[in-house]
Amino acid sequence: SRTTKKGCIVFTSSASAYIPNPFAIIYGATKAFMSQFAASIAVELQCKGIDVCVVHPSPVASHFYNKVEHKIDSMESFKKVAVAPSELPGDIFASVGRCVLRDVGGTAIGMRLGVSLLPYNALAHLIAVVAPFLPDYKQNDKGRGMASS
């Protein structure tokens, strides 16, 4: 007789998947892809006994921040509220088989709540209006659109 096997695949994404990410475009876009990819294969693999969970942790105290080439104020702010990596495994394992998308921590839950209350187009417009006044935007926007010689 055949034995029934179960398994799981866990992806780490980010709450950045939900929002526009000026000056962190590649990061936000890859996280959006990862979340969508995981949610899609979860549908395909569920009938095979394989659970898929994509975790959106709040900022994690890791070496990630040490290798960032262009520092932005928002990253420095996130470092201040980062959780220890040891805090994540329990939440991750508790999520497998229960949900496909899992927001862990206050930052991720807050971002998800904000996006659920505010239509995405309104959020994108609000960020576009506010961003030019932020120090990160002013610093990183210098020289953009200038023709190179």
N, C-alpha and C positions, 0 to 999 in steps of 0.2 A: 504494500500500500504506500501511496505517496504521503510524505510528511509535508505539512503546511509550514512554510518558512515565512518569517516576517523580517522586515528590515526597516532602516530609516536612513534618510539623507538629510543632513542639516546644512544649511547655507547661512553665512553671516552677511548681512546686508547693512543698511543704515536707514534711519528715519529721513536722511537726506534724499531718499528715493521719492519722497512725497512732495518736495518743494523745489522751486527754481534755486539754483546754486551759482549765482554770479561769482566768477573767479575760482570756482571749484567745479567747473562744468563737467569735466571727464569723470571726476569722482561721483557726482550726483547722477550722471547718466548711467554709469556702470552699476550703481546701486539700484537704480530704477529697473535696469535690465535684469539684474539678479533676482529681484523680488518678483517680477513678472515671469521670468523663466521658472523659478521654483513653484510659483502658483500654478503654472501651466503643466509642468510635469507631475505635480501632485495629483492632478485630475487623471493623467494617463497611468500613473503607477498605483493608485489606491486599490484597484481591483486585483493587483498582483501581490498585495500584502505589504507594500512598501510605503511607509509614511514619509512625507516630505514636509519639512518645516524651515522657513526662512526667518531668521531672528534679526530684529532691528534693535540692537542694544543702544542704550544711551551712551555717551562718550565713555570709553574704557581707558584706564591709565595703562598705556602701553608705549612701546618705542615708536609707534606710528608717528607721533608728533615730532620726534627727533629728526626725522629725515625729510620733512616737508621743506621744499626749496623756497617757496614764497610764503612767508608767515602772514596770516590774516588775523585780525582781532578776534573774530568769532571763534577761531580755533583756540586761541589763548583763553577765551572765556570758557570754552568747553573743557579744557584741561582742568580748570578749577573745580568742576562738578563731576569729573570722571570717577567711575567706580573701579574698584580693583577687579582684575580678571577672574579672581577666585569667586566672585559673587555671581558669575553668569552660569556656570554648569548646572546648578540646581534648577534654575528657571528654564534653561534649554531642555534638559531631560524631562521636566514636568510638562513641557509643551508638546513633545513628540506624540503624535497620535491624537492630539486634542485640537490642534489648530494648524493652519498652513502658515499664516503670518503672525508673528509674535513680537509685540513691542515690549521691551524690557527697560524699566527705569523711567523716571519722571520726564526727561527730555524727549524720549521717543513717544511716550504716551501723550505728552503735551502737543507735540507736532501732529500726531495722528488726530487728536481732538480738534486742533485748530483747522486742519484741512477738512475734517468732516463738517465743521460748522460754516466754513467760508468756501464758496465755490472756487474751484481752481483758477478760473480766469480772473476773478476778483483778487485772489491771492497774488497771482503773477503781476497784475496791474499795481497792486499795493507795493509789492517789492520793487517794481520798476520806478515808482514815484519816490519811494523813500531812499533807495540805494545810493543815488548820486550824492546824498548828503552825509553818507557814512564815511569815516576815515579809510576803511578798507577799499571802498570804491574809488575814492579820490586818489589814493596811493597807486592802486593797480591799474587805473585807467589812464595814467600819464603816458603820453606817446601813442596811444591807440589811434588807429586811423591815420597816422602820419605816414606819408610816402617815404620809403627808404631810398637812400641815395646810393 
